[in-house]
Amino acid sequence: MTLYLGIDDTDTRESRGTGRLARAIAAELARSYTVAGVTRHQLFVHPAVPYTSHNSSAVIHIRDTGNGTAAEVFAAAKELMLADFIEGSDPGICVAADRNVNGDLSRFGFSAKTSVVTQDQARGLARQAGIRLEGLGGTEDGVIGALAGVGLAASGNDGRFVQKGTTRDLRGTQTVAAILASGVDRVMTRDGAAVGEGTISLRKFPKPACVGGKAILYVEADGDAYRDIVMG
């Protein structure tokens, strides 16, 4: 079983971002659980939607969990978020096991990428699915992105990994073999051709897209080598 822990609206324009907090929480949870990665999910950017910078939520993927783990993870993450609460933020947290993420939750997630959705919708769907969703301060608007992120992550076809294995340790030009060894599942061109060897010039560190539940790093030709493309 996989658990998805979604968080959103944990920051202000002057503070550390939600992605950084998600990675810090993931590091703490990794002491007790198998953390498979952290994904970033882009949501709707529109004047009617309040957001800090890019309106993205973060989801921590936790594998090989058992009964009762969702409650434990929720409690641990909530404590960490409250300890790092930023005045002026509107955080939300959601935890759900893959078996509890139904089609309605994924559809809500994809709707949140292209339209305005509400707290009432998010809370109603969470109640119906029997999953944990809670606001932790401010307007609590973060419950929207937290639930949307979980629905999107569970679909296996949205967002990109901002942490997976040791991907964040790689910089500069790396071999395909090194990138695969770091935790990326496949390296491919935009048209779907597999890349099994060569070198890749990285913009920063590998940020593979989540496609079919796999971490796929997309690249394009750059002379005799490749350079990465950030997608998702």
C-alpha positions in Angstrom: 0.0 0.0 0.0 1.1 3.5 -0.7 0.2 6.6 1.3 0.0 10.1 -0.1 0.6 13.0 2.2 -0.4 16.3 0.6 0.4 19.8 1.9 -0.3 23.3 0.5 -0.3 27.0 1.4 2.3 26.6 4.1 4.3 29.7 3.1 4.3 33.4 2.4 6.2 35.4 -0.1 9.0 36.0 2.4 9.3 32.5 3.8 10.6 29.1 2.9 8.4 27.4 0.3 6.0 24.5 0.6 8.4 22.2 -1.4 11.2 22.8 1.2 8.8 22.0 4.1 7.7 18.8 2.3 11.2 17.6 1.9 12.0 18.4 5.5 8.9 16.4 6.6 9.9 13.6 4.2 13.3 13.4 5.8 11.8 13.0 9.2 9.2 10.4 8.1 12.0 8.5 6.4 13.4 7.6 9.8 10.3 5.3 10.3 8.8 4.7 6.8 9.9 4.1 3.2 9.6 7.4 1.5 9.5 6.9 -2.3 9.7 10.6 -3.2 8.1 14.0 -3.2 6.2 15.4 -6.1 5.2 18.9 -7.1 1.7 19.5 -8.7 0.8 22.7 -10.6 -2.6 24.0 -9.8 -4.8 26.7 -11.4 -3.2 30.2 -11.7 -6.0 32.7 -11.8 -6.7 36.1 -10.1 -9.6 34.4 -8.3 -7.3 31.9 -6.6 -5.1 33.2 -3.8 -1.6 31.8 -3.9 1.9 32.7 -2.8 4.0 32.3 -6.0 3.3 29.5 -8.4 0.2 27.8 -6.8 1.7 24.3 -6.6 1.1 21.7 -3.9 3.5 19.0 -2.7 2.9 15.3 -2.0 5.1 12.9 -0.2 4.8 9.2 -1.4 5.2 6.6 1.4 5.4 2.9 0.4 4.8 -0.4 2.1 2.5 0.9 4.7 0.1 -1.1 6.9 -3.1 -0.6 8.8 -2.9 2.4 11.2 0.0 4.0 9.3 -2.2 6.8 7.9 -3.1 8.1 11.3 0.5 7.9 12.5 1.8 9.7 9.4 -0.9 12.4 9.7 -0.2 13.0 13.3 3.6 13.2 12.8 3.3 15.5 9.7 0.7 17.7 11.4 3.0 18.2 14.4 5.9 19.2 12.1 3.8 21.6 10.2 2.5 23.3 13.3 6.0 23.6 14.7 7.0 25.4 11.5 3.8 27.4 11.0 4.4 30.7 9.1 2.2 33.6 10.3 0.1 34.7 7.3 0.0 31.3 5.7 -3.1 29.1 5.2 -1.9 25.5 5.5 -3.7 22.3 4.8 -2.8 18.7 5.1 -4.3 15.5 3.6 -3.3 11.9 4.0 -4.8 9.0 2.1 -4.0 5.5 1.2 -4.1 4.6 -2.5 -7.1 2.3 -1.9 -9.1 5.3 -0.6 -8.3 7.6 -3.5 -11.3 7.2 -5.8 -12.0 8.7 -9.2 -13.8 11.6 -7.7 -10.7 12.7 -5.8 -8.5 12.4 -8.9 -11.1 14.3 -10.9 -11.1 17.0 -8.3 -7.3 17.2 -8.6 -7.4 17.7 -12.3 -10.2 20.2 -12.0 -8.0 22.2 -9.6 -5.5 22.5 -12.4 -7.9 24.3 -14.7 -10.7 25.9 -12.7 -11.6 27.4 -9.3 -12.6 24.8 -6.7 -13.6 25.3 -3.2 -12.9 24.3 0.4 -16.5 22.9 0.7 -15.9 20.7 -2.3 -12.6 19.4 -0.9 -14.0 18.8 2.6 -17.1 17.0 1.2 -15.0 14.7 -1.0 -12.7 13.9 1.9 -15.6 13.0 4.2 -17.1 10.8 1.5 -13.8 9.0 0.9 -13.1 8.7 4.6 -9.7 10.3 4.4 -7.9 12.8 6.7 -8.0 16.4 5.6 -7.4 19.4 7.9 -6.7 23.1 7.8 -3.9 24.2 10.2 -4.4 28.0 10.4 -5.3 31.1 8.5 -8.1 30.7 6.0 -7.3 27.0 5.8 -7.4 27.3 2.0 -4.5 24.9 1.9 -7.0 22.0 2.2 -7.9 22.5 -1.4 -4.4 22.0 -2.8 -3.6 19.3 -0.3 -6.5 17.2 -1.4 -6.0 18.1 -5.1 -2.3 17.0 -4.8 -3.2 13.7 -3.3 -5.7 13.0 -6.1 -3.2 14.0 -8.7 -0.3 12.0 -7.2 -2.5 8.9 -6.9 -3.4 9.1 -10.6 0.2 8.4 -11.4 0.1 10.9 -14.3 0.7 14.4 -13.0 3.5 16.5 -11.6 7.2 16.0 -11.3 9.5 14.6 -8.6 11.4 17.3 -6.8 13.0 14.5 -4.7 13.5 10.9 -5.5 16.3 8.7 -4.3 19.5 10.8 -4.5 18.4 12.9 -7.5 19.1 16.2 -5.7 22.7 15.3 -5.3 23.3 15.4 -9.0 24.5 18.6 -10.7 26.2 19.7 -13.9 26.7 17.0 -16.6 25.9 13.4 -15.6 25.8 10.1 -17.4 22.5 8.4 -18.1 23.7 5.5 -15.9 24.3 7.9 -12.9 20.9 9.4 -13.4 19.2 6.0 -13.5 21.1 4.9 -10.4 20.0 8.0 -8.5 16.3 6.9 -8.6 15.0 8.0 -12.0 13.1 5.1 -13.6 13.7 6.0 -17.3 15.3 8.6 -19.5 13.3 9.4 -22.7 13.0 12.0 -25.4 9.9 14.0 -25.8 8.7 11.7 -28.6 9.0 8.6 -26.4 12.4 7.2 -27.5 14.3 5.5 -24.7 17.8 6.9 -23.9 20.1 4.3 -22.4 23.5 5.9 -22.6 25.3 9.2 -23.1 25.6 12.3 -21.0 23.0 14.8 -19.9 23.5 18.5 -19.1 21.2 19.3 -16.1 19.6 22.7 -15.6 19.8 22.1 -11.8 19.2 18.5 -10.7 17.0 15.8 -12.3 13.3 16.6 -12.0 11.6 13.6 -13.6 7.9 13.8 -14.6 5.5 11.3 -13.0 4.1 9.3 -15.9 2.4 5.9 -15.4 3.5 5.9 -11.8 7.2 6.1 -12.9 9.8 8.8 -12.7 10.6 9.7 -16.3 13.3 12.2 -17.1 12.7 13.8 -20.5 15.7 15.0 -22.5 16.4 16.6 -25.9 19.5 16.4 -28.1 22.2 18.9 -27.4 25.0 18.3 -29.9 26.5 14.9 -29.2 24.9 14.8 -25.7 21.5 15.7 -24.2 20.0 18.3 -21.9 17.0 17.7 -19.6 13.5 19.1 -20.1 11.5 20.0 -17.1 7.9 18.7 -17.6 5.0 18.0 -15.3 
